[in-house]
């Protein structure tokens, strides 16, 4: 049977999506200086409310989570109220929206918060902060057990804040070289305690964050983004696959809303994943709802779902260029091509 991406999809017993097309999380650095969503952000998201689910731009859980300028937060009352305006506008148009919860770990910079940069181990990365290239990265502090417990608590609190702000759920950002992903890779995690050295230990932080968020808001409102095989701000290791081999079946027992493939994989195969794409590898190890991502057209995404590669598709840049993406594909209209110049403002 051919899949219809525009038909409703039951995510779980409490959430039904109006279609299978998700708006991918897209960092735009457009909050105000207090990291509060602006009216431009309200309008931007409301224009895309006909997506099956909007996943917000990555949103920091506390001050030391910040590594980019003007990325919104979910840890002050002003930020919660700012997001409430966004979710109200999306809901008024019949949409649903998850908040993506973010801590960048060693990709953070003290310029934004004036304290220690936390990571699994005291191993830094080279380079400088995007949009603020005068700020070079610093060597992080290896998080203590007390630090780790505080981080877990703050992920759960941010999830509670998201629900207070009107979000329908949260997607925990566990991908792309940021904090949770750092715990999952040997190049970034050289701990010798219960959070390092073995796949079980290296998966512990991710699972404890997930469990804390589930306890706070429910598994039906909790999702997770992962990027096995991807090495952004990370040195590759063949040993990393064993960590995900342990983590993915453990996550399946949590009955999450979905897992989100955190890497473009429509044409990429990874030697570290047995010459498989990230979605192929994740599908083989995890039987729950899977969200794919990549340079898929509407037609090729339909075919990929027919092929059981994933269940839902997250669309990114085409949604930047086409606020009316769903309407256009529904009516067979040509899509406006994306260009980098579109990043300068919210349309």
Phi and psi restraints in degrees (value plus and minus 20) as a CYANA .aco file:
   2 UNK   PHI     -98.0   -58.0
   2 UNK   PSI     112.1   152.1
   3 UNK   PHI     -94.3   -54.3
   3 UNK   PSI     122.6   162.6
   4 UNK   PHI    -129.8   -89.8
   4 UNK   PSI      86.7   126.7
   5 UNK   PHI     -80.7   -40.7
   5 UNK   PSI     -41.1    -1.1
   6 UNK   PHI    -111.5   -71.5
   6 UNK   PSI     -19.2    20.8
   7 UNK   PHI    -105.0   -65.0
   7 UNK   PSI     134.0   174.0
   8 UNK   PHI     -81.3   -41.3
   8 UNK   PSI     135.4   175.4
   9 UNK   PHI    -156.6  -116.6
   9 UNK   PSI     105.8   145.8
  10 UNK   PHI    -105.8   -65.8
  10 UNK   PSI      85.6   125.6
  11 UNK   PHI     -88.6   -48.6
  11 UNK   PSI     -61.3   -21.3
  12 UNK   PHI    -185.8  -145.8
  12 UNK   PSI    -189.4  -149.4
  13 UNK   PHI     -86.0   -46.0
  13 UNK   PSI     -38.7     1.3
  14 UNK   PHI    -132.7   -92.7
  14 UNK   PSI     -30.4     9.6
  15 UNK   PHI    -151.4  -111.4
  15 UNK   PSI      99.0   139.0
  16 UNK   PHI    -137.2   -97.2
  16 UNK   PSI     109.6   149.6
  17 UNK   PHI    -113.0   -73.0
  17 UNK   PSI     125.9   165.9
  18 UNK   PHI     -95.0   -55.0
  18 UNK   PSI     -35.9     4.1
  19 UNK   PHI    -182.2  -142.2
  19 UNK   PSI     157.3   197.3
  20 UNK   PHI    -113.2   -73.2
  20 UNK   PSI     -12.8    27.2
  21 UNK   PHI    -119.7   -79.7
  21 UNK   PSI      96.5   136.5
  22 UNK   PHI    -119.7   -79.7
  22 UNK   PSI     124.6   164.6
  23 UNK   PHI    -103.3   -63.3
  23 UNK   PSI      98.0   138.0
  24 UNK   PHI     -86.9   -46.9
  24 UNK   PSI     134.8   174.8
  25 UNK   PHI     -86.8   -46.8
  25 UNK   PSI     109.7   149.7
  26 UNK   PHI    -154.2  -114.2
  26 UNK   PSI      86.4   126.4
  27 UNK   PHI     -87.9   -47.9
  27 UNK   PSI     101.6   141.6
  28 UNK   PHI    -138.7   -98.7
  28 UNK   PSI     -32.3     7.7
  29 UNK   PHI      34.2    74.2
  29 UNK   PSI      30.7    70.7
  30 UNK   PHI    -142.0  -102.0
  30 UNK   PSI      -9.3    30.7
  31 UNK   PHI     -95.2   -55.2
  31 UNK   PSI     150.6   190.6
  32 UNK   PHI     -99.7   -59.7
  32 UNK   PSI    -196.3  -156.3
  33 UNK   PHI     -89.9   -49.9
  33 UNK   PSI     -34.0     6.0
  34 UNK   PHI    -117.1   -77.1
  34 UNK   PSI      -7.5    32.5
  35 UNK   PHI      43.2    83.2
  35 UNK   PSI      11.8    51.8
  36 UNK   PHI    -118.0   -78.0
  36 UNK   PSI     112.8   152.8
  37 UNK   PHI     -77.5   -37.5
  37 UNK   PSI     123.1   163.1
  38 UNK   PHI    -120.3   -80.3
  38 UNK   PSI     151.0   191.0
  39 UNK   PHI     -81.9   -41.9
  39 UNK   PSI     -54.1   -14.1
  40 UNK   PHI     -81.0   -41.0
  40 UNK   PSI     -56.1   -16.1
  41 UNK   PHI     -89.9   -49.9
  41 UNK   PSI     -57.9   -17.9
  42 UNK   PHI     -76.6   -36.6
  42 UNK   PSI     -70.7   -30.7
  43 UNK   PHI     -85.3   -45.3
  43 UNK   PSI     -60.2   -20.2
  44 UNK   PHI     -79.4   -39.4
  44 UNK   PSI     -70.2   -30.2
  45 UNK   PHI     -91.4   -51.4
  45 UNK   PSI     -58.5   -18.5
  46 UNK   PHI     -80.5   -40.5
  46 UNK   PSI     -54.7   -14.7
  47 UNK   PHI     -86.7   -46.7
  47 UNK   PSI     -35.0     5.0
  48 UNK   PHI    -133.9   -93.9
  48 UNK   PSI       0.0    40.0
  49 UNK   PHI     -88.5   -48.5
  49 UNK   PSI     -32.2     7.8
  50 UNK   PHI    -104.7   -64.7
  50 UNK   PSI     -17.7    22.3
  51 UNK   PHI     -83.7   -43.7
  51 UNK   PSI     133.2   173.2
  52 UNK   PHI     -79.8   -39.8
  52 UNK   PSI     -59.2   -19.2
  53 UNK   PHI    -174.3  -134.3
  53 UNK   PSI     111.5   151.5
  54 UNK   PHI    -113.2   -73.2
  54 UNK   PSI     108.3   148.3
  55 UNK   PHI    -121.1   -81.1
  55 UNK   PSI     102.1   142.1
  56 UNK   PHI     -82.4   -42.4
  56 UNK   PSI     140.8   180.8
  57 UNK   PHI     -75.8   -35.8
  57 UNK   PSI     134.6   174.6
  58 UNK   PHI     -76.3   -36.3
  58 UNK   PSI     111.7   151.7
  59 UNK   PHI    -147.3  -107.3
  59 UNK   PSI     103.3   143.3
  60 UNK   PHI     -96.9   -56.9
  60 UNK   PSI     125.3   165.3
  61 UNK   PHI    -108.3   -68.3
  61 UNK   PSI     -36.9     3.1
  62 UNK   PHI    -188.1  -148.1
  62 UNK   PSI     148.7   188.7
  63 UNK   PHI     -76.6   -36.6
  63 UNK   PSI     -62.7   -22.7
  64 UNK   PHI     -98.5   -58.5
  64 UNK   PSI     -12.8    27.2
  65 UNK   PHI    -104.6   -64.6
  65 UNK   PSI     -26.1    13.9
  66 UNK   PHI    -108.0   -68.0
  66 UNK   PSI     111.5   151.5
  67 UNK   PHI    -151.7  -111.7
  67 UNK   PSI     -19.6    20.4
  68 UNK   PHI    -156.6  -116.6
  68 UNK   PSI     132.2   172.2
  69 UNK   PHI     -92.2   -52.2
  69 UNK   PSI     124.2   164.2
  70 UNK   PHI      35.5    75.5
  70 UNK   PSI      17.3    57.3
  71 UNK   PHI    -110.6   -70.6
  71 UNK   PSI     112.6   152.6
  72 UNK   PHI     -87.3   -47.3
  72 UNK   PSI     136.4   176.4
  73 UNK   PHI    -136.9   -96.9
  73 UNK   PSI     154.2   194.2
  74 UNK   PHI    -160.4  -120.4
  74 UNK   PSI      25.0    65.0
  75 UNK   PHI    -151.0  -111.0
  75 UNK   PSI     -19.0    21.0
  76 UNK   PHI    -143.4  -103.4
  76 UNK   PSI     139.5   179.5
  77 UNK   PHI     -83.6   -43.6
  77 UNK   PSI     -54.9   -14.9
  78 UNK   PHI     -85.5   -45.5
  78 UNK   PSI     -59.4   -19.4
  79 UNK   PHI     -87.2   -47.2
  79 UNK   PSI     -61.7   -21.7
  80 UNK   PHI     -80.2   -40.2
  80 UNK   PSI     -65.6   -25.6
  81 UNK   PHI     -86.4   -46.4
  81 UNK   PSI     -55.8   -15.8
  82 UNK   PHI     -83.3   -43.3
  82 UNK   PSI     -62.7   -22.7
  83 UNK   PHI     -88.8   -48.8
  83 UNK   PSI     -50.6   -10.6
  84 UNK   PHI     -81.1   -41.1
  84 UNK   PSI     -55.9   -15.9
  85 UNK   PHI     -84.5   -44.5
  85 UNK   PSI     -57.5   -17.5
  86 UNK   PHI     -86.3   -46.3
  86 UNK   PSI     -72.5   -32.5
  87 UNK   PHI     -85.7   -45.7
  87 UNK   PSI     -55.2   -15.2
  88 UNK   PHI     -80.4   -40.4
  88 UNK   PSI     -62.3   -22.3
  89 UNK   PHI     -87.2   -47.2
  89 UNK   PSI     -59.6   -19.6
  90 UNK   PHI     -86.5   -46.5
  90 UNK   PSI     -65.3   -25.3
  91 UNK   PHI     -85.7   -45.7
  91 UNK   PSI     -54.2   -14.2
  92 UNK   PHI     -82.2   -42.2
  92 UNK   PSI     -44.0    -4.0
  93 UNK   PHI    -121.2   -81.2
  93 UNK   PSI      -7.3    32.7
  94 UNK   PHI      66.2   106.2
  94 UNK   PSI      -9.7    30.3
  95 UNK   PHI    -111.2   -71.2
  95 UNK   PSI     151.8   191.8
  96 UNK   PHI    -148.7  -108.7
  96 UNK   PSI     132.5   172.5
  97 UNK   PHI    -169.3  -129.3
  97 UNK   PSI     111.1   151.1
  98 UNK   PHI    -125.6   -85.6
  98 UNK   PSI     126.2   166.2
  99 UNK   PHI    -112.2   -72.2
  99 UNK   PSI     112.6   152.6
 100 UNK   PHI    -110.2   -70.2
 100 UNK   PSI      98.9   138.9
 101 UNK   PHI    -112.4   -72.4
 101 UNK   PSI     110.5   150.5
 102 UNK   PHI    -156.0  -116.0
 102 UNK   PSI     113.2   153.2
 103 UNK   PHI    -154.8  -114.8
 103 UNK   PSI     106.2   146.2
 104 UNK   PHI    -106.8   -66.8
 104 UNK   PSI     -27.5    12.5
 105 UNK   PHI      42.7    82.7
 105 UNK   PSI    -146.0  -106.0
 106 UNK   PHI     -92.5   -52.5
 106 UNK   PSI     -25.5    14.5
 107 UNK   PHI    -106.7   -66.7
 107 UNK   PSI     -21.4    18.6
 108 UNK   PHI     -92.9   -52.9
 108 UNK   PSI     145.6   185.6
 109 UNK   PHI    -158.0  -118.0
 109 UNK   PSI     113.1   153.1
 110 UNK   PHI     -82.8   -42.8
 110 UNK   PSI     -34.1     5.9
 111 UNK   PHI     -72.6   -32.6
 111 UNK   PSI     -54.2   -14.2
 112 UNK   PHI    -104.9   -64.9
 112 UNK   PSI     -42.6    -2.6
 113 UNK   PHI    -160.7  -120.7
 113 UNK   PSI     -32.4     7.6
 114 UNK   PHI      53.4    93.4
 114 UNK   PSI       7.5    47.5
 115 UNK   PHI    -159.9  -119.9
 115 UNK   PSI    -183.3  -143.3
 116 UNK   PHI     -90.4   -50.4
 116 UNK   PSI     124.6   164.6
 117 UNK   PHI    -108.4   -68.4
 117 UNK   PSI     107.2   147.2
 118 UNK   PHI    -122.9   -82.9
 118 UNK   PSI     123.8   163.8
 119 UNK   PHI    -175.8  -135.8
 119 UNK   PSI     150.4   190.4
 120 UNK   PHI     -79.3   -39.3
 120 UNK   PSI     -61.1   -21.1
 121 UNK   PHI    -157.4  -117.4
 121 UNK   PSI     142.7   182.7
 122 UNK   PHI    -101.3   -61.3
 122 UNK   PSI      41.9    81.9
 123 UNK   PHI    -144.4  -104.4
 123 UNK   PSI      94.7   134.7
 124 UNK   PHI    -108.9   -68.9
 124 UNK   PSI     158.0   198.0
 125 UNK   PHI    -141.3  -101.3
 125 UNK   PSI     138.3   178.3
 126 UNK   PHI    -107.5   -67.5
 126 UNK   PSI     138.6   178.6
 127 UNK   PHI      93.5   133.5
 127 UNK   PSI    -187.4  -147.4
 128 UNK   PHI    -162.7  -122.7
 128 UNK   PSI     148.3   188.3
 129 UNK   PHI     -91.6   -51.6
 129 UNK   PSI     107.2   147.2
 130 UNK   PHI     -76.8   -36.8
 130 UNK   PSI     120.2   160.2
 131 UNK   PHI      52.4    92.4
 131 UNK   PSI     -27.1    12.9
 132 UNK   PHI    -162.3  -122.3
 132 UNK   PSI      42.5    82.5
 133 UNK   PHI     -86.4   -46.4
 133 UNK   PSI     -30.6     9.4
 134 UNK   PHI     -93.6   -53.6
 134 UNK   PSI     -32.6     7.4
 135 UNK   PHI    -117.5   -77.5
 135 UNK   PSI      87.0   127.0
 136 UNK   PHI    -108.7   -68.7
 136 UNK   PSI     130.1   170.1
 137 UNK   PHI     -87.0   -47.0
 137 UNK   PSI     131.9   171.9
 138 UNK   PHI    -132.8   -92.8
 138 UNK   PSI     143.1   183.1
 139 UNK   PHI     -93.3   -53.3
 139 UNK   PSI     106.3   146.3
 140 UNK   PHI     -98.4   -58.4
 140 UNK   PSI     145.0   185.0
 141 UNK   PHI    -107.9   -67.9
 141 UNK   PSI     115.2   155.2
 142 UNK   PHI     -88.6   -48.6
 142 UNK   PSI     103.6   143.6
 143 UNK   PHI     -82.8   -42.8
 143 UNK   PSI     113.5   153.5
 144 UNK   PHI     -97.3   -57.3
 144 UNK   PSI     149.4   189.4
 145 UNK   PHI     -79.2   -39.2
 145 UNK   PSI     -60.5   -20.5
 146 UNK   PHI     -82.3   -42.3
 146 UNK   PSI     -61.6   -21.6
 147 UNK   PHI     -79.2   -39.2
 147 UNK   PSI     -64.3   -24.3
 148 UNK   PHI     -84.1   -44.1
 148 UNK   PSI     -62.8   -22.8
 149 UNK   PHI     -83.2   -43.2
 149 UNK   PSI     -57.3   -17.3
 150 UNK   PHI     -85.0   -45.0
 150 UNK   PSI     -59.0   -19.0
 151 UNK   PHI     -83.3   -43.3
 151 UNK   PSI     -64.8   -24.8
 152 UNK   PHI     -80.1   -40.1
 152 UNK   PSI     -64.8   -24.8
 153 UNK   PHI     -79.8   -39.8
 153 UNK   PSI     -60.3   -20.3
 154 UNK   PHI     -94.6   -54.6
 154 UNK   PSI     -50.0   -10.0
 155 UNK   PHI     -81.8   -41.8
 155 UNK   PSI     -65.1   -25.1
 156 UNK   PHI     -84.6   -44.6
 156 UNK   PSI     -60.3   -20.3
 157 UNK   PHI     -84.7   -44.7
 157 UNK   PSI     -60.6   -20.6
 158 UNK   PHI     -82.9   -42.9
 158 UNK   PSI     -56.6   -16.6
 159 UNK   PHI     -84.1   -44.1
 159 UNK   PSI     -63.1   -23.1
 160 UNK   PHI     -81.6   -41.6
 160 UNK   PSI     -61.2   -21.2
 161 UNK   PHI     -83.1   -43.1
 161 UNK   PSI     -56.6   -16.6
 162 UNK   PHI     -82.6   -42.6
 162 UNK   PSI     -63.4   -23.4
 163 UNK   PHI     -85.3   -45.3
 163 UNK   PSI     -60.7   -20.7
 164 UNK   PHI     -80.2   -40.2
 164 UNK   PSI     -54.4   -14.4
 165 UNK   PHI     -98.3   -58.3
 165 UNK   PSI     -20.6    19.4
 166 UNK   PHI      76.7   116.7
 166 UNK   PSI     -17.2    22.8
 167 UNK   PHI     -86.8   -46.8
 167 UNK   PSI     130.5   170.5
 168 UNK   PHI    -101.7   -61.7
 168 UNK   PSI     -32.0     8.0
 169 UNK   PHI     153.5   193.5
 169 UNK   PSI    -191.3  -151.3
 170 UNK   PHI    -154.9  -114.9
 170 UNK   PSI     130.7   170.7
 171 UNK   PHI    -134.3   -94.3
 171 UNK   PSI      96.4   136.4
 172 UNK   PHI     -96.1   -56.1
 172 UNK   PSI     108.0   148.0
 173 UNK   PHI    -103.8   -63.8
 173 UNK   PSI      83.7   123.7
 174 UNK   PHI    -135.1   -95.1
 174 UNK   PSI       6.5    46.5
 175 UNK   PHI    -147.1  -107.1
 175 UNK   PSI     159.5   199.5
 176 UNK   PHI      40.8    80.8
 176 UNK   PSI      12.6    52.6
 177 UNK   PHI      60.6   100.6
 177 UNK   PSI      -8.4    31.6
 178 UNK   PHI    -113.0   -73.0
 178 UNK   PSI    -191.5  -151.5
 179 UNK   PHI     -72.7   -32.7
 179 UNK   PSI     -76.5   -36.5
 180 UNK   PHI     -81.3   -41.3
 180 UNK   PSI     -61.6   -21.6
 181 UNK   PHI     -82.9   -42.9
 181 UNK   PSI     -52.6   -12.6
 182 UNK   PHI     -82.3   -42.3
 182 UNK   PSI     -57.3   -17.3
 183 UNK   PHI     -86.3   -46.3
 183 UNK   PSI     -43.0    -3.0
 184 UNK   PHI    -111.0   -71.0
 184 UNK   PSI     -17.8    22.2
 185 UNK   PHI    -148.4  -108.4
 185 UNK   PSI     115.3   155.3
 186 UNK   PHI     -83.7   -43.7
 186 UNK   PSI     -50.6   -10.6
 187 UNK   PHI     -87.6   -47.6
 187 UNK   PSI     -47.7    -7.7
 188 UNK   PHI    -124.0   -84.0
 188 UNK   PSI     -41.7    -1.7
 189 UNK   PHI    -135.2   -95.2
 189 UNK   PSI      81.8   121.8
 190 UNK   PHI    -139.6   -99.6
 190 UNK   PSI      13.0    53.0
 191 UNK   PHI     -90.4   -50.4
 191 UNK   PSI     134.6   174.6
 192 UNK   PHI    -137.7   -97.7
 192 UNK   PSI      -0.8    39.2
 193 UNK   PHI    -131.7   -91.7
 193 UNK   PSI    -176.1  -136.1
 194 UNK   PHI     -92.4   -52.4
 194 UNK   PSI     -20.1    19.9
 195 UNK   PHI    -131.4   -91.4
 195 UNK   PSI      -8.0    32.0
 196 UNK   PHI    -165.8  -125.8
 196 UNK   PSI     152.7   192.7
 197 UNK   PHI      62.5   102.5
 197 UNK   PSI     -60.8   -20.8
 198 UNK   PHI    -139.1   -99.1
 198 UNK   PSI     136.7   176.7
 199 UNK   PHI     -74.1   -34.1
 199 UNK   PSI     -62.2   -22.2
 200 UNK   PHI     -82.2   -42.2
 200 UNK   PSI     -66.3   -26.3
 201 UNK   PHI     -87.2   -47.2
 201 UNK   PSI     -60.5   -20.5
 202 UNK   PHI     -90.8   -50.8
 202 UNK   PSI     -42.8    -2.8
 203 UNK   PHI    -104.6   -64.6
 203 UNK   PSI     -32.1     7.9
 204 UNK   PHI     -79.8   -39.8
 204 UNK   PSI     -66.2   -26.2
 205 UNK   PHI     -82.4   -42.4
 205 UNK   PSI     -66.0   -26.0
 206 UNK   PHI     -78.1   -38.1
 206 UNK   PSI     -65.0   -25.0
 207 UNK   PHI     -89.5   -49.5
 207 UNK   PSI     -56.1   -16.1
 208 UNK   PHI     -88.8   -48.8
 208 UNK   PSI     -56.6   -16.6
 209 UNK   PHI     -84.0   -44.0
 209 UNK   PSI     -68.4   -28.4
 210 UNK   PHI     -78.0   -38.0
 210 UNK   PSI     -66.9   -26.9
 211 UNK   PHI     -84.1   -44.1
 211 UNK   PSI     -57.2   -17.2
 212 UNK   PHI     -87.5   -47.5
 212 UNK   PSI     -60.7   -20.7
 213 UNK   PHI     -87.6   -47.6
 213 UNK   PSI     -62.7   -22.7
 214 UNK   PHI     -79.7   -39.7
 214 UNK   PSI     -62.9   -22.9
 215 UNK   PHI     -83.2   -43.2
 215 UNK   PSI     -51.4   -11.4
 216 UNK   PHI     -99.3   -59.3
 216 UNK   PSI     -60.7   -20.7
 217 UNK   PHI    -150.4  -110.4
 217 UNK   PSI     -28.8    11.2
 218 UNK   PHI      83.2   123.2
 218 UNK   PSI     125.0   165.0
 219 UNK   PHI     -84.3   -44.3
 219 UNK   PSI     -51.9   -11.9
 220 UNK   PHI     -87.2   -47.2
 220 UNK   PSI     -36.5     3.5
 221 UNK   PHI    -130.1   -90.1
 221 UNK   PSI      -8.9    31.1
 222 UNK   PHI    -138.5   -98.5
 222 UNK   PSI     107.6   147.6
 223 UNK   PHI    -150.4  -110.4
 223 UNK   PSI     149.5   189.5
 224 UNK   PHI    -164.7  -124.7
 224 UNK   PSI     118.8   158.8
 225 UNK   PHI    -126.5   -86.5
 225 UNK   PSI     111.2   151.2
 226 UNK   PHI    -153.5  -113.5
 226 UNK   PSI     134.2   174.2
 227 UNK   PHI    -157.8  -117.8
 227 UNK   PSI      44.3    84.3
 228 UNK   PHI     -81.5   -41.5
 228 UNK   PSI     118.7   158.7
 229 UNK   PHI      70.2   110.2
 229 UNK   PSI     -33.1     6.9
 230 UNK   PHI    -116.2   -76.2
 230 UNK   PSI     124.3   164.3
 231 UNK   PHI    -156.2  -116.2
 231 UNK   PSI      45.7    85.7
 232 UNK   PHI    -108.9   -68.9
 232 UNK   PSI     103.4   143.4
 233 UNK   PHI      35.6    75.6
 233 UNK   PSI      17.9    57.9
 234 UNK   PHI    -172.6  -132.6
 234 UNK   PSI     121.9   161.9
 235 UNK   PHI    -109.4   -69.4
 235 UNK   PSI     115.1   155.1
 236 UNK   PHI     -91.6   -51.6
 236 UNK   PSI     125.2   165.2
 237 UNK   PHI    -164.7  -124.7
 237 UNK   PSI     113.4   153.4
 238 UNK   PHI     -86.8   -46.8
 238 UNK   PSI     -38.0     2.0
 239 UNK   PHI     -94.0   -54.0
 239 UNK   PSI     -37.0     3.0
 240 UNK   PHI     -85.0   -45.0
 240 UNK   PSI     -50.6   -10.6
 241 UNK   PHI     -77.2   -37.2
 241 UNK   PSI     -56.9   -16.9
 242 UNK   PHI     -81.2   -41.2
 242 UNK   PSI     -50.9   -10.9
 243 UNK   PHI     -86.5   -46.5
 243 UNK   PSI     -66.8   -26.8
 244 UNK   PHI     -91.4   -51.4
 244 UNK   PSI     -50.3   -10.3
 245 UNK   PHI     -79.4   -39.4
 245 UNK   PSI     -54.6   -14.6
 246 UNK   PHI    -100.3   -60.3
 246 UNK   PSI     -63.2   -23.2
 247 UNK   PHI     -87.0   -47.0
 247 UNK   PSI     -64.8   -24.8
 248 UNK   PHI     -83.1   -43.1
 248 UNK   PSI     -67.3   -27.3
 249 UNK   PHI     -83.1   -43.1
 249 UNK   PSI     -53.3   -13.3
 250 UNK   PHI     -84.6   -44.6
 250 UNK   PSI     -58.2   -18.2
 251 UNK   PHI     -88.1   -48.1
 251 UNK   PSI     -53.7   -13.7
 252 UNK   PHI     -78.8   -38.8
 252 UNK   PSI     -52.2   -12.2
 253 UNK   PHI     -92.4   -52.4
 253 UNK   PSI     -31.7     8.3
 254 UNK   PHI    -106.3   -66.3
 254 UNK   PSI     -30.9     9.1
 255 UNK   PHI      34.5    74.5
 255 UNK   PSI      30.1    70.1
 256 UNK   PHI     -92.4   -52.4
 256 UNK   PSI     144.8   184.8
 257 UNK   PHI     -80.5   -40.5
 257 UNK   PSI     -62.7   -22.7
 258 UNK   PHI    -191.7  -151.7
 258 UNK   PSI     143.4   183.4
 259 UNK   PHI    -128.2   -88.2
 259 UNK   PSI     123.3   163.3
 260 UNK   PHI    -136.0   -96.0
 260 UNK   PSI     101.7   141.7
 261 UNK   PHI     -87.6   -47.6
 261 UNK   PSI      99.3   139.3
 262 UNK   PHI    -116.4   -76.4
 262 UNK   PSI      12.3    52.3
 263 UNK   PHI    -174.1  -134.1
 263 UNK   PSI     120.2   160.2
 264 UNK   PHI     -82.3   -42.3
 264 UNK   PSI     100.2   140.2
 265 UNK   PHI    -157.3  -117.3
 265 UNK   PSI      -2.7    37.3
 266 UNK   PHI     -85.9   -45.9
 266 UNK   PSI     -45.3    -5.3
 267 UNK   PHI    -152.8  -112.8
 267 UNK   PSI      -6.4    33.6
 268 UNK   PHI    -130.2   -90.2
 268 UNK   PSI     115.0   155.0
 269 UNK   PHI    -138.8   -98.8
 269 UNK   PSI     125.2   165.2
 270 UNK   PHI    -140.7  -100.7
 270 UNK   PSI     102.9   142.9
 271 UNK   PHI     -78.7   -38.7
 271 UNK   PSI     -55.4   -15.4
 272 UNK   PHI     -88.6   -48.6
 272 UNK   PSI     -34.6     5.4
 273 UNK   PHI    -130.8   -90.8
 273 UNK   PSI       4.7    44.7
 274 UNK   PHI      54.0    94.0
 274 UNK   PSI      14.5    54.5
 275 UNK   PHI      40.6    80.6
 275 UNK   PSI      17.5    57.5
 276 UNK   PHI    -134.7   -94.7
 276 UNK   PSI     138.7   178.7
 277 UNK   PHI     -93.1   -53.1
 277 UNK   PSI     143.8   183.8
 278 UNK   PHI     -82.1   -42.1
 278 UNK   PSI     -62.0   -22.0
 279 UNK   PHI     -87.9   -47.9
 279 UNK   PSI     -57.7   -17.7
 280 UNK   PHI     -83.6   -43.6
 280 UNK   PSI     -64.2   -24.2
 281 UNK   PHI     -83.3   -43.3
 281 UNK   PSI     -67.1   -27.1
 282 UNK   PHI     -86.4   -46.4
 282 UNK   PSI     -58.6   -18.6
 283 UNK   PHI     -82.2   -42.2
 283 UNK   PSI     -56.1   -16.1
 284 UNK   PHI     -90.7   -50.7
 284 UNK   PSI     -45.2    -5.2
 285 UNK   PHI    -125.9   -85.9
 285 UNK   PSI     -30.9     9.1
 286 UNK   PHI    -159.5  -119.5
 286 UNK   PSI     103.3   143.3
 287 UNK   PHI    -119.5   -79.5
 287 UNK   PSI     -21.0    19.0
 288 UNK   PHI     -97.9   -57.9
 288 UNK   PSI    -192.9  -152.9
 289 UNK   PHI     -85.3   -45.3
 289 UNK   PSI     109.3   149.3
 290 UNK   PHI    -142.0  -102.0
 290 UNK   PSI     114.2   154.2
 291 UNK   PHI    -124.3   -84.3
 291 UNK   PSI     103.2   143.2
 292 UNK   PHI    -112.6   -72.6
 292 UNK   PSI     143.4   183.4
 293 UNK   PHI    -171.5  -131.5
 293 UNK   PSI     132.0   172.0
 294 UNK   PHI     136.7   176.7
 294 UNK   PSI    -192.0  -152.0
 295 UNK   PHI    -104.6   -64.6
 295 UNK   PSI      31.9    71.9
 296 UNK   PHI    -102.9   -62.9
 296 UNK   PSI     118.1   158.1
 297 UNK   PHI    -100.1   -60.1
 297 UNK   PSI     151.0   191.0
 298 UNK   PHI     -78.6   -38.6
 298 UNK   PSI     -61.7   -21.7
 299 UNK   PHI     -90.1   -50.1
 299 UNK   PSI     -63.8   -23.8
 300 UNK   PHI     -90.3   -50.3
 300 UNK   PSI     -50.0   -10.0
 301 UNK   PHI     -86.4   -46.4
 301 UNK   PSI     -62.2   -22.2
 302 UNK   PHI     -75.7   -35.7
 302 UNK   PSI     -65.5   -25.5
 303 UNK   PHI     -85.6   -45.6
 303 UNK   PSI     -59.8   -19.8
 304 UNK   PHI     -83.3   -43.3
 304 UNK   PSI     -59.1   -19.1
 305 UNK   PHI     -89.5   -49.5
 305 UNK   PSI     -59.2   -19.2
 306 UNK   PHI     -78.5   -38.5
 306 UNK   PSI     -54.1   -14.1
 307 UNK   PHI    -103.0   -63.0
 307 UNK   PSI     -15.1    24.9
 308 UNK   PHI      43.9    83.9
 308 UNK   PSI       9.1    49.1
 309 UNK   PHI     -93.6   -53.6
 309 UNK   PSI     -54.5   -14.5
 310 UNK   PHI    -183.8  -143.8
 310 UNK   PSI     157.6   197.6
 311 UNK   PHI    -125.7   -85.7
 311 UNK   PSI     -49.5    -9.5
 312 UNK   PHI    -155.1  -115.1
 312 UNK   PSI     138.1   178.1
 313 UNK   PHI    -142.9  -102.9
 313 UNK   PSI     112.4   152.4
 314 UNK   PHI    -118.9   -78.9
 314 UNK   PSI     106.0   146.0
 315 UNK   PHI    -129.2   -89.2
 315 UNK   PSI     110.9   150.9
 316 UNK   PHI    -128.0   -88.0
 316 UNK   PSI    -110.3   -70.3
 317 UNK   PHI     -76.4   -36.4
 317 UNK   PSI     -57.6   -17.6
 318 UNK   PHI     -79.1   -39.1
 318 UNK   PSI     -48.1    -8.1
 319 UNK   PHI     -94.6   -54.6
 319 UNK   PSI     -48.8    -8.8
 320 UNK   PHI     -84.8   -44.8
 320 UNK   PSI     -65.6   -25.6
 321 UNK   PHI     -97.9   -57.9
 321 UNK   PSI     -43.2    -3.2
 322 UNK   PHI    -154.0  -114.0
 322 UNK   PSI      66.4   106.4
 323 UNK   PHI     -74.5   -34.5
 323 UNK   PSI     -49.1    -9.1
 324 UNK   PHI    -118.4   -78.4
 324 UNK   PSI      15.4    55.4
 325 UNK   PHI     -72.7   -32.7
 325 UNK   PSI     -68.9   -28.9
 326 UNK   PHI     -82.2   -42.2
 326 UNK   PSI     -65.5   -25.5
 327 UNK   PHI     -81.1   -41.1
 327 UNK   PSI     -61.3   -21.3
 328 UNK   PHI     -85.6   -45.6
 328 UNK   PSI     -65.6   -25.6
 329 UNK   PHI     -89.5   -49.5
 329 UNK   PSI     -53.3   -13.3
 330 UNK   PHI     -83.4   -43.4
 330 UNK   PSI     -56.8   -16.8
 331 UNK   PHI    -119.4   -79.4
 331 UNK   PSI     -14.8    25.2
 332 UNK   PHI      50.1    90.1
 332 UNK   PSI       5.7    45.7
 333 UNK   PHI    -106.7   -66.7
 333 UNK   PSI     133.3   173.3
 334 UNK   PHI     -88.3   -48.3
 334 UNK   PSI     121.1   161.1
 335 UNK   PHI    -106.8   -66.8
 335 UNK   PSI     123.7   163.7
 336 UNK   PHI     -93.1   -53.1
 336 UNK   PSI     106.9   146.9
 337 UNK   PHI     -84.8   -44.8
 337 UNK   PSI     124.4   164.4
 338 UNK   PHI     -95.6   -55.6
 338 UNK   PSI     124.9   164.9
 339 UNK   PHI    -161.7  -121.7
 339 UNK   PSI     132.7   172.7
 340 UNK   PHI     -82.3   -42.3
 340 UNK   PSI     -44.1    -4.1
 341 UNK   PHI     -81.8   -41.8
 341 UNK   PSI     -42.6    -2.6
 342 UNK   PHI     -89.8   -49.8
 342 UNK   PSI     -34.6     5.4
 343 UNK   PHI     -94.4   -54.4
 343 UNK   PSI     -34.1     5.9
 344 UNK   PHI     -90.9   -50.9
 344 UNK   PSI     -41.6    -1.6
 345 UNK   PHI    -169.9  -129.9
 345 UNK   PSI     140.7   180.7
 346 UNK   PHI    -107.8   -67.8
 346 UNK   PSI     104.1   144.1
